[in-house]
Amino acid sequence: MADGGILPRDAERTVADALLQALRADTDVQAVFGDPARIHESETQEPIYPYAILERHETRPAGSAGVSGTEHILTLGIASRFGGRRYAREFMGAIRAAVERAELAIAGQRAVLSYTSYGDVFRARDRRTLRGLLRIRIITEEII
């Protein structure tokens, strides 16, 4: 059991795995990113567009009322090479809606809050790829 300002041992891994699994299983996400959905944990050698990748995962203690908790800020990068900004925003919208619907299965924890806190679309350096960034905030509490 974690206490005070100490994070549970596998907090990052279990929450990231649960989020990626929920996104990959969502039918709206599959409609945009294929089936199986191209939602990756790390860089791929030969990506198929569009795809999303987990780029960053920050954590910090966030317990309250005597229960250990953790705040997770996950950043997903989205890459597309067709359809312009409109489609890039559609891709981000599919993930945003899936996050709001998701019931994350996290061993020993429950997600008490899950939402997208930031989104942006911009052109990448290669001038062909549109990049989207979504920042997702998840707060979990230890099940006692």
C-alpha positions as CSV (number, residue, x, y, z in Angstrom):
1,M,0.0,0.0,0.0
2,A,1.3,3.4,-1.0
3,D,1.1,6.3,1.5
4,G,1.3,10.1,1.4
5,G,3.6,11.2,-1.4
6,I,4.7,7.8,-2.6
7,L,3.4,6.5,-6.0
8,P,2.3,2.8,-6.3
9,R,5.1,0.7,-7.8
10,D,3.7,0.1,-11.3
11,A,1.4,3.2,-11.5
12,E,2.7,4.4,-14.9
13,R,2.7,1.0,-16.6
14,T,-0.7,-0.1,-15.4
15,V,-2.5,3.1,-16.3
16,A,-0.8,3.5,-19.7
17,D,-1.6,-0.1,-20.5
18,A,-5.3,0.3,-19.5
19,L,-5.6,3.5,-21.5
20,L,-4.0,2.1,-24.6
21,Q,-6.1,-1.1,-24.3
22,A,-9.3,0.9,-24.0
23,L,-8.5,3.1,-27.0
24,R,-7.6,0.2,-29.2
25,A,-10.9,-1.6,-28.3
26,D,-13.1,1.5,-29.0
27,T,-15.0,1.0,-32.3
28,D,-14.9,4.8,-33.1
29,V,-11.2,4.8,-32.7
30,Q,-10.9,1.7,-34.8
31,A,-13.0,3.4,-37.5
32,V,-10.3,6.1,-37.8
33,F,-7.1,4.2,-36.9
34,G,-7.9,0.8,-38.3
35,D,-8.6,-2.6,-36.7
36,P,-6.4,-3.3,-34.9
37,A,-6.2,0.4,-34.0
38,R,-2.8,1.9,-34.7
39,I,-2.3,3.2,-31.2
40,H,1.4,2.6,-30.3
41,E,3.4,2.7,-27.1
42,S,6.6,3.6,-28.8
43,E,8.0,4.6,-32.2
44,T,7.4,2.2,-35.1
45,Q,9.9,1.7,-37.9
46,E,7.3,1.9,-40.8
47,P,4.2,3.6,-39.5
48,I,0.9,3.4,-41.4
49,Y,-0.9,6.7,-41.3
50,P,-2.9,7.9,-39.4
51,Y,-1.6,6.6,-36.1
52,A,-1.2,7.7,-32.5
53,I,1.7,7.2,-30.1
54,L,2.1,7.6,-26.4
55,E,4.8,10.3,-26.2
56,R,4.9,11.2,-22.6
57,H,3.6,10.1,-19.2
58,E,4.0,12.3,-16.1
59,T,2.8,11.1,-12.7
60,R,2.6,12.7,-9.2
61,P,0.9,11.8,-6.0
62,A,-2.7,13.0,-5.7
63,G,-4.2,11.2,-2.7
64,S,-7.1,12.6,-0.7
65,A,-9.3,11.7,2.3
66,G,-6.8,9.1,3.5
67,V,-6.7,7.3,0.2
68,S,-3.6,7.1,-1.9
69,G,-4.0,8.5,-5.4
70,T,-2.0,9.3,-8.5
71,E,-2.4,12.0,-11.1
72,H,-1.3,10.9,-14.6
73,I,-0.8,13.2,-17.5
74,L,-0.4,11.3,-20.7
75,T,0.4,12.9,-24.0
76,L,-0.6,11.2,-27.2
77,G,0.9,12.3,-30.5
78,I,-1.2,11.8,-33.7
79,A,0.2,11.8,-37.2
80,S,-1.7,12.0,-40.5
81,R,-0.7,12.6,-44.0
82,F,-4.0,13.1,-45.6
83,G,-7.2,15.1,-45.3
84,G,-5.7,18.2,-43.8
85,R,-6.5,19.7,-40.4
86,R,-10.1,18.8,-40.5
87,Y,-9.3,15.1,-40.5
88,A,-6.5,15.5,-37.9
89,R,-9.1,17.1,-35.6
90,E,-11.5,14.2,-36.4
91,F,-8.8,11.7,-35.4
92,M,-8.3,13.6,-32.1
93,G,-12.0,13.8,-31.5
94,A,-12.3,10.0,-31.8
95,I,-9.7,9.6,-29.1
96,R,-11.1,12.3,-26.9
97,A,-14.6,10.7,-27.0
98,A,-13.1,7.3,-26.3
99,V,-11.3,8.7,-23.2
100,E,-14.5,10.1,-21.9
101,R,-16.3,6.7,-22.4
102,A,-13.5,4.5,-21.2
103,E,-13.9,2.4,-18.1
104,L,-10.2,1.7,-17.3
105,A,-9.3,-1.7,-15.9
106,I,-6.4,-1.0,-13.5
107,A,-5.4,-3.6,-11.0
108,G,-5.8,-2.4,-7.4
109,Q,-6.9,1.1,-8.5
110,R,-9.9,2.9,-9.9
111,A,-10.0,5.9,-12.2
112,V,-11.9,8.6,-10.5
113,L,-11.4,11.2,-13.2
114,S,-10.4,10.9,-16.9
115,Y,-10.6,13.7,-19.5
116,T,-8.7,15.4,-22.3
117,S,-7.2,18.6,-21.0
118,Y,-5.4,19.9,-24.1
119,G,-5.5,19.4,-27.9
120,D,-3.6,21.1,-30.8
121,V,-3.0,20.4,-34.5
122,F,0.0,21.7,-36.4
123,R,2.1,20.9,-39.4
124,A,5.3,18.8,-38.8
125,R,8.7,19.9,-40.1
126,D,8.4,17.7,-43.1
127,R,5.5,19.9,-44.2
128,R,3.6,16.7,-45.3
129,T,2.5,15.4,-41.9
130,L,-0.1,17.0,-39.7
131,R,0.6,16.4,-36.0
132,G,-2.0,16.4,-33.3
133,L,-1.2,16.5,-29.6
134,L,-3.7,15.4,-26.9
135,R,-3.0,15.7,-23.2
136,I,-5.1,13.3,-21.1
137,R,-5.4,13.6,-17.4
138,I,-6.3,10.6,-15.3
139,I,-6.6,10.5,-11.5
140,T,-6.6,7.1,-9.9
141,E,-7.2,6.0,-6.3
142,E,-6.1,2.9,-4.6
143,I,-8.9,0.5,-3.9
144,I,-9.0,-0.3,-0.2
